[in-house]
Amino acid sequence: MARIRTIKPEFWCDEKLSVLSAIDRLTFLGLISMADDFGRVHDNVKVIDAFVFPNSEDSVRESLANLSRIIRIRRGNSSSGMPIIEIVNWTRHQKVDKPQPKLALPASMRP
């Protein structure tokens, strides 16, 4: 469930993100908007493409790889095998007033 999220002014000059393409940065903002209250998104390129780039041929596929490479997102699978994206440092940057754990995606299993 998409909720209102906060983008801090520091986002625009983040030294790891600022060197990425505009599509990579827009993808990251889209993930923030899509994330549940615990910073998790179902790792499904088609669904994320439809949310971030509706009515467009652009895709998040390469951007997700780039964001994972610079450790802004973590990709993994839940215990049931569902592919999950977790936004790194979610709780440092987002304050969720009334988190809804029942609506949250499961955490990914970390190696």
C-alpha positions as CSV (number, residue, x, y, z in Angstrom):
1,M,0.0,0.0,0.0
2,A,1.5,3.3,-1.1
3,R,1.6,6.0,1.6
4,I,2.8,9.5,1.9
5,R,6.6,9.5,2.4
6,T,9.2,12.1,3.2
7,I,12.1,12.9,1.0
8,K,14.8,14.7,2.9
9,P,16.8,17.5,1.2
10,E,20.0,15.5,1.6
11,F,18.6,13.1,-1.0
12,W,19.6,15.4,-3.8
13,C,23.3,15.6,-2.8
14,D,23.8,12.0,-1.5
15,E,27.2,11.2,-2.8
16,K,26.3,7.6,-3.8
17,L,23.0,8.5,-5.5
18,S,24.0,11.7,-7.1
19,V,26.3,9.9,-9.5
20,L,23.6,7.6,-10.8
21,S,21.3,8.4,-13.7
22,A,18.1,10.3,-13.3
23,I,16.1,7.1,-14.0
24,D,18.0,5.3,-11.2
25,R,17.2,8.2,-8.8
26,L,13.6,8.3,-9.9
27,T,13.3,4.5,-9.4
28,F,14.6,4.9,-5.8
29,L,12.0,7.6,-5.1
30,G,9.4,5.3,-6.6
31,L,10.5,2.5,-4.3
32,I,10.2,4.8,-1.3
33,S,6.6,5.7,-2.4
34,M,5.7,2.0,-2.9
35,A,7.2,0.7,0.3
36,D,5.2,-0.7,3.1
37,D,5.7,0.6,6.6
38,F,8.9,-1.4,7.0
39,G,10.5,-0.3,3.8
40,R,9.7,-3.4,1.8
41,V,8.5,-3.8,-1.8
42,H,7.6,-7.0,-3.7
43,D,10.6,-7.4,-6.1
44,N,8.6,-7.6,-9.3
45,V,10.0,-5.5,-12.2
46,K,6.7,-5.4,-14.1
47,V,4.7,-4.1,-11.0
48,I,7.4,-1.5,-10.2
49,D,7.6,-0.4,-13.8
50,A,3.9,0.1,-13.9
51,F,4.1,2.2,-10.7
52,V,7.2,4.3,-11.5
53,F,6.9,4.6,-15.3
54,P,3.2,4.2,-16.3
55,N,2.6,4.8,-20.0
56,S,6.3,4.6,-20.7
57,E,8.8,2.1,-22.2
58,D,11.3,2.9,-19.4
59,S,12.1,0.1,-17.0
60,V,13.5,-0.2,-13.5
61,R,15.4,-3.4,-14.2
62,E,18.9,-1.9,-14.5
63,S,18.2,0.7,-11.9
64,L,17.4,-1.9,-9.3
65,A,20.7,-3.6,-10.0
66,N,22.5,-0.2,-9.7
67,L,20.7,0.6,-6.4
68,S,21.6,-2.8,-5.1
69,R,25.2,-2.4,-6.1
70,I,25.6,0.8,-4.1
71,I,23.7,-0.8,-1.2
72,R,20.7,1.5,-1.2
73,I,18.4,-1.5,-1.5
74,R,18.8,-5.1,-0.5
75,R,17.2,-7.8,-2.6
76,G,16.4,-11.2,-1.2
77,N,13.6,-13.7,-0.7
78,S,11.2,-14.2,2.2
79,S,11.1,-17.6,4.0
80,S,8.3,-18.6,1.6
81,G,10.4,-17.7,-1.5
82,M,8.8,-14.3,-2.3
83,P,11.3,-11.9,-3.9
84,I,11.6,-8.8,-1.7
85,I,13.3,-5.5,-1.9
86,E,14.2,-3.8,1.4
87,I,15.2,-0.1,1.4
88,V,18.4,0.1,3.4
89,N,18.3,2.4,6.5
90,W,14.5,2.8,6.1
91,T,14.0,3.7,9.8
92,R,16.7,6.4,9.7
93,H,14.9,8.2,7.0
94,Q,11.2,7.5,7.4
95,K,9.0,8.0,10.5
96,V,5.9,5.9,10.3
97,D,3.3,7.2,12.8
98,K,1.0,4.2,12.8
99,P,2.8,1.2,11.3
100,Q,0.5,-1.6,10.1
101,P,2.4,-4.9,10.5
102,K,-0.5,-6.9,9.2
103,L,-0.1,-5.2,5.8
104,A,3.7,-5.6,5.7
105,L,5.5,-7.9,3.4
106,P,7.7,-10.5,5.1
107,A,11.3,-9.7,5.8
108,S,13.8,-11.1,3.4
109,M,16.1,-13.9,4.6
110,R,19.7,-12.7,4.8
111,P,22.5,-15.1,4.1
